[in-house]
Amino acid sequence: MINAILIERDPPPYRASLTKIDESQLSAGDVTVRVEYSTLNYKDALAITGKAPVVRQFPMVPGIDFAGTVEHSSNPSYKSGDKVLLNGWGVGESHWGGLSQLARIKADWLIPLPAALTARQAMAVGTAGYTAMLSVMALERHGIRPGDGEILVTGAAGGVGSVAVALLSKLGFRVAAMTGRPAESEFLKQLGAAEILDRAPFAGAGKPLAKERWAGAIDVVGSHTLANVCASLRYGGVVAACGLAGGMDFPATVAPFILRGITLAGIDSVMRPRPDRVEAWRRLSKDLEVKKLELLADEISLAEALERAGSLLEGRVRGRIIVDVNR
Ligand SMILES: NC(=O)c1ccc[n+]([C@@H]2O[C@H](COP(=O)([O-])OP(=O)(O)OC[C@H]3O[C@@H](n4cnc5c(N)ncnc54)[C@H](OP(=O)(O)O)[C@@H]3O)[C@@H](O)[C@H]2O)c1
């Protein structure tokens, strides 16, 4: 028997608890991984609390990411002892996930753990940090370079935002970090932010076009914030949109698209093709300073993941949460 968080709904109520499961109950797959660390992402918090319908089958072990060691494999790509990591592919939504001491998974979904990262460091990055890297890569693919001007990061004190600030500053960009938590200004400066902005002025309906300020942006908030970010990008600017922490709507006009030629680049981490994943993790192992990774990550136990889910959705968690599934 192994320890895992299990989400059940039938019969109601919807509930998540720390429980013992049998290995034979795990989802189908050709590789069994002894999980070392998982994390608590925004989507995991939604799954645990039931605040949004991210779980597609019940019962479900949540955990959209994990890193660990292959225990058994019937696929020639992996052998016992290999270090691996996983993000997305519906794991923790429709396939039992990483908030468990073991996970059985399809070999195609795994990628080898980069040699420069430990399992714990990889999960300090987690899906939030991998999404931050995909967002940075999107800005680069659209030609944004450090000399082009300042980059805005919204939701900067959260998981995606904090890793994005650390990555962009290491790459030589000047970073403006937008937050609703002025108390985290020092933290954001330690990660590399050059300027701290209050999120409140961006939260309501704004003008179709505002003063041109940023060469690029990474937005995790959506709704009016994303619309206002679009309105204040410089001519030819690019925003990578990856989140909905402030709302799923997008109340914008086409003005910045047709008058300033801006680009809105959508970021999906879940179904991302493998070459992009491998490249994102290669870049993360090179472009993220280990001391900043330590600064932005907090470690908790499997039981504590249940308690922290609510505070994460309320925007009260700073940076990233690593879950040691073996304690
Ligand atoms: N596209 C993908 O594949 C993908 C992958 C991972 C995550 N995401 C999405 O990205 C978003 C952020 O994820 P995360 O892991 O970084 O979550 P997180 O750690 O909870 O951070 C979100 C941050 O957004 C800000 N925020 C929260 N509520 C807000 C509101 N009502 N208005 C304005 N700002 C608000 C807060 O930052 P401040 O306190 O600094 O303001 C909060 O820390 C989520 O919507 C998540 O679903 C998408």
The ligand as a MOL file (V3000), in Angstrom:
LIG
                    3D

  0  0  0     0  0            999 V3000
M  V30 BEGIN CTAB
M  V30 COUNTS 48 52 0 0 0
M  V30 BEGIN ATOM
M  V30 1 N -1.4170 27.6180 -19.8150 0
M  V30 2 C -0.9670 26.6430 -19.0700 0
M  V30 3 O -0.6360 25.5500 -19.5390 0
M  V30 4 C -0.8220 26.8960 -17.6110 0
M  V30 5 C 0.1420 26.2160 -16.8390 0
M  V30 6 C 0.2910 26.5650 -15.4880 0
M  V30 7 C -0.5290 27.5400 -14.9390 0
M  V30 8 N -1.4730 28.1340 -15.7070 0 CHG=1
M  V30 9 C -2.3530 29.1690 -15.1730 0
M  V30 10 O -1.5780 30.2820 -14.8070 0
M  V30 11 C -2.1980 30.9410 -13.7180 0
M  V30 12 C -1.1760 31.1400 -12.6160 0
M  V30 13 O -0.7430 29.8870 -12.1220 0
M  V30 14 P 0.2430 29.8920 -10.8700 0
M  V30 15 O 0.6690 28.5010 -10.6580 0
M  V30 16 O 1.2570 30.9340 -11.0330 0 CHG=-1
M  V30 17 O -0.8010 30.3170 -9.7150 0
M  V30 18 P -0.4930 31.1150 -8.3890 0
M  V30 19 O 0.7660 30.6570 -7.7750 0
M  V30 20 O -1.7600 31.0820 -7.5870 0
M  V30 21 O -0.2360 32.6160 -8.8780 0
M  V30 22 C -1.2340 33.4030 -9.4550 0
M  V30 23 C -0.9630 34.8480 -9.0890 0
M  V30 24 O -1.8920 35.6570 -9.7920 0
M  V30 25 C -2.2010 36.7880 -9.0140 0
M  V30 26 N -3.6410 36.8360 -8.8320 0
M  V30 27 C -4.4250 35.9400 -8.1800 0
M  V30 28 N -5.7110 36.3140 -8.2280 0
M  V30 29 C -5.7450 37.4650 -8.9240 0
M  V30 30 C -6.7830 38.3400 -9.3060 0
M  V30 31 N -8.0620 38.1020 -8.9780 0
M  V30 32 N -6.4650 39.4180 -10.0390 0
M  V30 33 C -5.1860 39.6810 -10.3650 0
M  V30 34 N -4.1480 38.8930 -10.0170 0
M  V30 35 C -4.4350 37.7910 -9.3240 0
M  V30 36 C -1.4580 36.6330 -7.6920 0
M  V30 37 O -0.1920 37.2900 -7.8310 0
M  V30 38 P 0.1720 38.6330 -7.0180 0
M  V30 39 O -0.2040 38.3660 -5.5910 0
M  V30 40 O 1.6130 38.8020 -7.2530 0
M  V30 41 O -0.6640 39.7100 -7.6200 0
M  V30 42 C -1.2030 35.1470 -7.6240 0
M  V30 43 O -0.1050 34.8430 -6.8260 0
M  V30 44 C -3.3940 30.1070 -13.3120 0
M  V30 45 O -4.5560 30.6460 -13.9100 0
M  V30 46 C -3.0760 28.7510 -13.9130 0
M  V30 47 O -4.2320 28.0130 -14.1910 0
M  V30 48 C -1.6290 27.8200 -17.0180 0
M  V30 END ATOM
M  V30 BEGIN BOND
M  V30 1 1 1 2
M  V30 2 2 2 3
M  V30 3 1 2 4
M  V30 4 1 4 5
M  V30 5 2 4 48
M  V30 6 2 5 6
M  V30 7 1 6 7
M  V30 8 2 7 8
M  V30 9 1 8 9
M  V30 10 1 8 48
M  V30 11 1 9 10
M  V30 12 1 9 46
M  V30 13 1 10 11
M  V30 14 1 11 12
M  V30 15 1 11 44
M  V30 16 1 12 13
M  V30 17 1 13 14
M  V30 18 2 14 15
M  V30 19 1 14 16
M  V30 20 1 14 17
M  V30 21 1 17 18
M  V30 22 2 18 19
M  V30 23 1 18 20
M  V30 24 1 18 21
M  V30 25 1 21 22
M  V30 26 1 22 23
M  V30 27 1 23 24
M  V30 28 1 23 42
M  V30 29 1 24 25
M  V30 30 1 25 26
M  V30 31 1 25 36
M  V30 32 1 26 27
M  V30 33 1 26 35
M  V30 34 2 27 28
M  V30 35 1 28 29
M  V30 36 1 29 30
M  V30 37 2 29 35
M  V30 38 1 30 31
M  V30 39 2 30 32
M  V30 40 1 32 33
M  V30 41 2 33 34
M  V30 42 1 34 35
M  V30 43 1 36 37
M  V30 44 1 36 42
M  V30 45 1 37 38
M  V30 46 2 38 39
M  V30 47 1 38 40
M  V30 48 1 38 41
M  V30 49 1 42 43
M  V30 50 1 44 45
M  V30 51 1 44 46
M  V30 52 1 46 47
M  V30 END BOND
M  V30 END CTAB
M  END
